[in-house]
Amino acid sequence: MNRLQGSFISNFFRMEAASGIVLMFATVLALIFANTALQSHYSLFLETPVIVQVGGLEIAKPLLLWINDGLMAVFFFLVGLELKRELVEGELSDWRKIILPCLGAVGGMAVPALIYIAFNLGDDTALSGWAIPAATDIAFALGVLSLLGSRVPVSIKVFLTSLAIFDDIGAIIIIALFYTAKISTTSLVIVAVCIGILAILNLRNVESKSFYILVGIIMWVAMLKSGVHATLTGVILAMFIPLRSRRNPDYSPLKDLEHDLHSGVAFFVLPIFAFANAGISLAGVGAEQLLHGVSLGIALGLFLGKQVGIFGICWLAIRLGLTRLPQGMTWASLYGTAALCGIGFTMSLFIGSLAFEGSGADRVFDERLGIIIGSLFSGILGYFVLRAVLPEKQVACAR
C-alpha cells in the first residue's frame, strides 16, 4: 500500500511539474502572438463567436469566454475531486498535518490582498481586483521545483501542494461571494434542483459517472445564467462523486474520474487558458502602466505579500507551539517555498478576468502585467533560495 501511495504521489508531482513547464511555454507563445504580426490572428481567435442553441435556450459567447467559463469549469471540477479525496483520506485528513499549510494559506491570501488595497484606496474600479494577488499556481510552482531535481524533499512538495489546496478553497469562496453578477432566482432554483438530484444519486450509491456528468452539464448552464460564476459548478459536482464503490472495494469512481481528467486538464485546459489570457501587448507600455496601483499592487502583493504572509504566520504558529516544521524542511527552505508561492498565474489571471469583466472603465492598466511580473520574480527568488539552501547530497541519496 505504501509503495502504491508513494507511486501515486511521485506520478502526481511529475505530472504537475510537467504541466508547469507546458504552461510556461503557452505563456511565452501568447506573448509572442500578442507582440508580433500574429497579433491580429490572436485577437481573431479569441473573439471568434461561438453559439450553442437548443430551442429558446441560447448561449452566445466569444471563444475567450467559452475557455474561461467552460474549460475552467473542468479545471475546477478536477480541483474539487482532488480536494474531496485529500479531505477524506489524503494529506488533509489528518488535522495535525494541515495546521501549518492552512495557516500559511490564510496569511498568503490576506497580506497580498492588503498590499493591493493599500495601493488602490480611493479607486473603486481598481479595488475590485483585491483578490488577484491572493492566489497560488501549484502547476507553475511545482514546475519551478522540478528544475531543482531530486534534491527537493517530499515534505516541501507536500507542504506546497497542501497550501495550494487551501489557497484554492479560499479562491473558490472569494469567487462565490464577491465575483457574481446580477442574480437570477429562476436559474438558482434549477441549480438547487440539480444539487438535490446529485445528492439522491450519491445516497442511492449510483456509480455511473455519466449520470453525474449529465446533471452537471445542466447545472453548469443554469449557473451560467444565474449570475453566480459557472466554474463553481465543477466544485459542487465533485463533492457528490462517490469516493468508494460499495460493490467493488478496489474501485473508486472519484479516483478513476480524477485519473481520466488529470492529463487533459494539465496539458490541454490550463495551457489553452494561459495562451488565451496571457497575451499582453507590450506596445506603449511605460512607467504609467508599470507604476499604476493595479499593476504595482498585484506585483508586490505576489512577490512580497506571499512570502511575508506565508512565512510570517508559519513562523508565528511554530513559535507559539501550535504546530512544527515538517520533517525535512528548514526555516530557509520554508522561506524559499513561501517565495515560490508568489507564482499566482492561472488563478490570478482567472480572478482578474472576473474582477474587471465588463467594467466599462477606460483603463490605463492591464492587471496581467502585474501578474506576470510578480509571478516571474517570485519564481526566480524561490528557485535561487531553494537552490542555495537545499543540500546537494540529497541527489546522491536519491540515487
Secondary structure, DSSP 8 states (H G I E B T S, - for coil): -HHHHHHHHHHHHHHHHHHHHHHHHHHHHHHHHHTSTTHHHHHHHHH-EEEEEETTEEEEEEHHHHIIIIIHHHHHHHHHHHHHHHHHHSGGGSHHHHHHHHHHHHHHHHHHHHHHHHHHTT-HHHHTTTTGGG---HHHHHHHHHTTGGGS-HHHHHHHHHHHHHHHHHHHHHHHHHS--S--HHHHHHHHHHHHHHHHHHHTT---HHHHHHHHHHHHHHHHHHSS-TTHHHHHHHTTS-SS-SS-TT--HHHHHHHHHHHHIIIIIHHHHHHHH-----TT--HHHHTSHHHHHHHHIIIIIHHHHHHHHHHHHHHTTS----TT--HHHHHHHHHHTT--HHHHHHHHHHHTTT-----S--HHHHHHHHHHHHHHHHHHHHHHHS-THHHHHH-
